[in-house]
Structure formats: C-alpha cells, structure tokens
C-alpha cells in the first residue's frame, strides 16, 4: 500500500481518542490524490463497503460521500473497536475488492461536539459533489447516502 512520506502523517494520530457511541467525521484520501473513485465500479464498491458486516458490527454509517480522490464518512462508534481499527478495516476491504493499492497513509478525523448539528454536518458532507461541480443536483450524484436525507 502506498505510504505518505509527509511529516504531518504521524501527527494525525496524536491525541486521537475513540469514544464509544460518539460521532466522528472521517476523511480518507486516495494515494497521490489519484482519481480512483472517478470510475463507476470503484466508487460503487467503495460505497458498498460502508455497510460491510466487518465494519457495521463496530460502527453505524450515518452519512458518506465518495469523491473522485477522497471519501468523507460520518460514523457513530459502537462499543468495542477503536476508530483507527474501523478505518483500517474499511480501507483494507476496499483495497481487497479493487485488487490494487488505493489509500494514502492515515486519515483525518473530527469528533463532533455535543453542540454540533449532526444532520447539518451530514448535509454539508453530501453536498461536496455540488460544491466540486460534479453534479447540478445531489440526486444526480450516485455515490452518497445519509440516514436522514
């Protein structure tokens, strides 16, 4: 799997805490920011993996969007596996299905605070294709889901 040589990649782990039942916004980036998910089959498989039983048993997917070179994922942890393990499982599953290296090392996460509007965060997340000019209506973009929308 391609590894980032960025000195900041190790800093992504500093202070990371996994709290059961907490909501996290996770961003994972394709290796070299390649547009791997611009292809229909790759994007479809990446989207399907959010609901894979090896991931769903540890976290609930609240919302996601698959962009051409990165993925945003809003999840709520269940008791058990830490966030880094859930992300590792997701990345491994996508890599296995695509049969080639996919990811940059690490991921970015943001633990939502109690005062943050989860539905508002989900709406902002799934509107990424609109802001990027990939579609004119979110209903025309097939690689997203949100449990409220």
One Martini backbone bead per residue (centre of mass of N, CA, C, O) as a GRO file, in nm:
protein
  149
    1UNK     BB    1   0.097   0.035   0.023
    2UNK     BB    2   0.093   0.352   0.001
    3UNK     BB    3   0.306   0.601   0.141
    4UNK     BB    4   0.340   0.867   0.328
    5UNK     BB    5   0.605   1.126   0.363
    6UNK     BB    6   0.471   1.301   0.549
    7UNK     BB    7   0.524   1.455   0.855
    8UNK     BB    8   0.206   1.478   0.926
    9UNK     BB    9   0.098   1.183   0.943
   10UNK     BB   10   0.172   1.131   1.249
   11UNK     BB   11  -0.003   1.373   1.366
   12UNK     BB   12  -0.289   1.243   1.328
   13UNK     BB   13  -0.260   1.057   1.601
   14UNK     BB   14  -0.250   1.280   1.790
   15UNK     BB   15  -0.504   1.257   2.031
   16UNK     BB   16  -0.654   1.005   1.964
   17UNK     BB   17  -0.999   0.924   2.038
   18UNK     BB   18  -1.221   0.654   2.135
   19UNK     BB   19  -1.574   0.684   2.161
   20UNK     BB   20  -1.838   0.544   2.251
   21UNK     BB   21  -2.111   0.673   2.064
   22UNK     BB   22  -1.954   0.851   1.885
   23UNK     BB   23  -1.907   1.113   1.650
   24UNK     BB   24  -1.748   1.095   1.320
   25UNK     BB   25  -1.535   1.265   1.093
   26UNK     BB   26  -1.407   1.115   0.797
   27UNK     BB   27  -1.094   1.128   0.606
   28UNK     BB   28  -1.003   0.978   0.292
   29UNK     BB   29  -0.715   0.929   0.078
   30UNK     BB   30  -0.586   0.891  -0.210
   31UNK     BB   31  -0.326   0.806  -0.367
   32UNK     BB   32  -0.199   1.093  -0.490
   33UNK     BB   33  -0.492   1.191  -0.555
   34UNK     BB   34  -0.628   0.989  -0.715
   35UNK     BB   35  -0.912   0.915  -0.938
   36UNK     BB   36  -1.035   0.629  -0.857
   37UNK     BB   37  -1.358   0.723  -0.801
   38UNK     BB   38  -1.440   0.809  -1.104
   39UNK     BB   39  -1.516   0.524  -1.123
   40UNK     BB   40  -1.792   0.345  -1.092
   41UNK     BB   41  -1.699   0.074  -0.963
   42UNK     BB   42  -1.519   0.194  -0.740
   43UNK     BB   43  -1.738   0.370  -0.604
   44UNK     BB   44  -1.944   0.145  -0.548
   45UNK     BB   45  -1.761  -0.030  -0.368
   46UNK     BB   46  -1.695   0.185  -0.155
   47UNK     BB   47  -1.991   0.229  -0.068
   48UNK     BB   48  -2.059  -0.067   0.015
   49UNK     BB   49  -1.842  -0.098   0.255
   50UNK     BB   50  -1.995   0.056   0.485
   51UNK     BB   51  -2.194  -0.226   0.510
   52UNK     BB   52  -2.003  -0.412   0.610
   53UNK     BB   53  -1.992  -0.636   0.866
   54UNK     BB   54  -1.694  -0.559   0.970
   55UNK     BB   55  -1.805  -0.259   1.024
   56UNK     BB   56  -2.108  -0.258   1.132
   57UNK     BB   57  -2.029  -0.396   1.416
   58UNK     BB   58  -1.868  -0.103   1.507
   59UNK     BB   59  -2.047   0.090   1.307
   60UNK     BB   60  -2.241   0.365   1.209
   61UNK     BB   61  -2.366   0.482   0.915
   62UNK     BB   62  -2.478   0.811   0.850
   63UNK     BB   63  -2.260   0.916   0.628
   64UNK     BB   64  -2.162   0.966   0.273
   65UNK     BB   65  -1.886   1.039   0.034
   66UNK     BB   66  -1.773   0.982  -0.300
   67UNK     BB   67  -1.492   1.091  -0.431
   68UNK     BB   68  -1.249   1.075  -0.663
   69UNK     BB   69  -0.999   1.123  -0.409
   70UNK     BB   70  -1.220   1.091  -0.173
   71UNK     BB   71  -1.357   1.041   0.169
   72UNK     BB   72  -1.660   1.079   0.350
   73UNK     BB   73  -1.736   0.996   0.706
   74UNK     BB   74  -2.021   0.932   0.911
   75UNK     BB   75  -1.982   0.809   1.246
   76UNK     BB   76  -2.088   0.561   1.492
   77UNK     BB   77  -1.981   0.421   1.760
   78UNK     BB   78  -1.932   0.134   1.908
   79UNK     BB   79  -1.862  -0.092   2.114
   80UNK     BB   80  -1.498  -0.142   2.098
   81UNK     BB   81  -1.363  -0.050   1.840
   82UNK     BB   82  -1.153   0.160   1.719
   83UNK     BB   83  -1.136   0.390   1.480
   84UNK     BB   84  -0.872   0.288   1.341
   85UNK     BB   85  -0.984  -0.001   1.291
   86UNK     BB   86  -1.225   0.071   1.114
   87UNK     BB   87  -1.065   0.212   0.893
   88UNK     BB   88  -0.880  -0.022   0.827
   89UNK     BB   89  -1.106  -0.213   0.735
   90UNK     BB   90  -1.214  -0.041   0.508
   91UNK     BB   91  -0.955  -0.011   0.341
   92UNK     BB   92  -0.905  -0.317   0.306
   93UNK     BB   93  -1.168  -0.383   0.158
   94UNK     BB   94  -1.127  -0.200  -0.086
   95UNK     BB   95  -0.853  -0.307  -0.173
   96UNK     BB   96  -0.944  -0.598  -0.219
   97UNK     BB   97  -1.170  -0.540  -0.433
   98UNK     BB   98  -0.969  -0.377  -0.633
   99UNK     BB   99  -0.667  -0.506  -0.638
  100UNK     BB  100  -0.526  -0.237  -0.514
  101UNK     BB  101  -0.383   0.034  -0.439
  102UNK     BB  102  -0.539   0.336  -0.270
  103UNK     BB  103  -0.400   0.471  -0.009
  104UNK     BB  104  -0.330   0.682   0.213
  105UNK     BB  105  -0.191   0.747   0.491
  106UNK     BB  106  -0.424   0.764   0.698
  107UNK     BB  107  -0.639   1.012   0.870
  108UNK     BB  108  -0.915   1.220   0.922
  109UNK     BB  109  -1.056   1.355   1.231
  110UNK     BB  110  -1.385   1.447   1.380
  111UNK     BB  111  -1.522   1.521   1.677
  112UNK     BB  112  -1.826   1.569   1.772
  113UNK     BB  113  -2.002   1.794   1.929
  114UNK     BB  114  -2.287   1.845   2.101
  115UNK     BB  115  -2.350   2.129   1.938
  116UNK     BB  116  -2.351   1.971   1.688
  117UNK     BB  117  -2.509   1.921   1.379
  118UNK     BB  118  -2.545   1.626   1.232
  119UNK     BB  119  -2.730   1.688   0.991
  120UNK     BB  120  -2.565   1.931   0.891
  121UNK     BB  121  -2.308   1.770   0.837
  122UNK     BB  122  -2.433   1.576   0.633
  123UNK     BB  123  -2.521   1.789   0.428
  124UNK     BB  124  -2.241   1.901   0.374
  125UNK     BB  125  -2.108   1.639   0.284
  126UNK     BB  126  -2.314   1.564   0.038
  127UNK     BB  127  -2.243   1.855  -0.111
  128UNK     BB  128  -1.963   1.822  -0.244
  129UNK     BB  129  -2.036   1.772  -0.549
  130UNK     BB  130  -2.152   2.053  -0.591
  131UNK     BB  131  -1.897   2.223  -0.514
  132UNK     BB  132  -1.718   2.053  -0.739
  133UNK     BB  133  -1.902   2.013  -1.009
  134UNK     BB  134  -2.030   1.703  -1.049
  135UNK     BB  135  -2.316   1.845  -1.007
  136UNK     BB  136  -2.653   1.998  -0.989
  137UNK     BB  137  -2.763   1.749  -0.816
  138UNK     BB  138  -2.753   1.524  -0.569
  139UNK     BB  139  -2.946   1.314  -0.714
  140UNK     BB  140  -2.715   1.282  -0.956
  141UNK     BB  141  -2.539   1.151  -0.728
  142UNK     BB  142  -2.452   0.807  -0.644
  143UNK     BB  143  -2.211   0.849  -0.391
  144UNK     BB  144  -2.438   0.850  -0.145
  145UNK     BB  145  -2.538   0.887   0.210
  146UNK     BB  146  -2.823   0.934   0.443
  147UNK     BB  147  -3.037   0.867   0.703
  148UNK     BB  148  -3.208   1.160   0.663
  149UNK     BB  149  -3.217   1.212   0.325
   0.00000   0.00000   0.00000
